[in-house]
Amino acid sequence: MHSHRYETPIGEPLAKELFAFWEQIFGPEDPDIPIGVFLGEEADHNRHVVLAERDTDVLTGTCGMMTPRANPEFAGIGEVATRSDYRGQGIAGRLCRQALEEFASNGGEAVFLGTENPHAARIYHRLGWRRIANSTDYVNVTTGESPEEYLADYFRTPSPVNIVTGDASLRVPMIPLLLTPHDWQILDGNLPTPMISTRYAEQNSCMGLCRKYYYLISPLSPREGGRERAQRDRRGMPAAEWFAAKTSDGRLLGISTAWIDTDGVCHVDGFIHARFMDSYEALINAAIGWGTQQESVRIATRVSVEDEEKQSKFEAVGFRVGPADSAFTIGDREVKAITMSL
């Protein structure tokens, strides 16, 4: 067996070999990280390494690690895979240990991964990963803190907050933010699958969390068909945008989104960590301002009837409560949703 280390951008032939390998193991579903990332599309934002083992020319196992350049305290692990006829030889464990050692040697604090495989979970536990409550995600905190202690401490320190446009640099930092239990049930109802707080529903995504936001802002949104997209392109109207609340020392605290439907209505939503609630108005106003710039006919949002504090936050910036005409699904129950308009 020979170990290899590949850092993006990598060549297209190697990228295709890796994706073919992962498709054999994980199936043909959309990958959490698309092939363009391996070819260098996000190189300015993220440092992405693939560790691999080969038996001569046979690719036998892989482990990917992504570290945001602006937040080197975090990393996300993915693409942990072993060829079926090489399992039981400790390949996944060796590669994950190598990734963890590299991360820790660079001063990293917390590396996240997700798995629903009990056998894989036991391997990760032996290497120091611990499950985050009400999720299938795990974190290895290099200081030895529990996940709960680390997440609480990370968001504890006050700092001035800035609002910026969302980009690929948020791919990993959104993981700890979204795995923190928030008081609001529905964090963002704009996404193709609404983002729900782990206080109310189990989170079954880790490195795929960013994909939920990318689906919203992609040129062909899941909310619309090809004809609607073509009409909007002819008008020159962007489909959607997202914004981030970040501290002056680079911590991601909240995310807001805005998308315009084919009737010209701009839908806004978003959330922020409770310790920085004073900045929520600025975060949601960024989404509102974007919708206004696109000359939307109306600004609207949907809020759970049980998220009374969130309703009041929208009322504070001028929204008025409309009918409870739809519902959010949270676990095995439905919660009525109120439509509010500006």
Secondary structure as UniProt FT lines:
FT   STRAND          2..7
FT   HELIX           12..26
FT   HELIX           35..38
FT   TURN            39..45
FT   STRAND          46..55
FT   TURN            56..57
FT   STRAND          58..68
FT   TURN            72..73
FT   STRAND          74..82
FT   HELIX           84..86
FT   TURN            87..88
FT   HELIX           91..105
FT   TURN            106..107
FT   STRAND          110..114
FT   HELIX           118..126
FT   TURN            127..128
FT   STRAND          130..131
FT   TURN            133..134
FT   STRAND          137..141
FT   TURN            142..143
FT   HELIX           147..154
FT   TURN            155..156
FT   STRAND          161..165
FT   HELIX           168..170
FT   TURN            171..173
FT   HELIX           174..179
FT   STRAND          186..188
FT   STRAND          195..196
FT   TURN            198..200
FT   TURN            207..208
FT   HELIX           209..217
FT   TURN            222..223
FT   HELIX           226..235
FT   STRAND          240..247
FT   TURN            248..249
FT   STRAND          252..260
FT   TURN            262..263
FT   STRAND          265..272
FT   HELIX           274..279
FT   HELIX           280..293
FT   TURN            294..295
FT   STRAND          298..304
FT   TURN            305..306
FT   HELIX           308..316
FT   TURN            317..318
FT   STRAND          320..321
FT   STRAND          326..330
FT   TURN            331..332
FT   STRAND          333..341
//
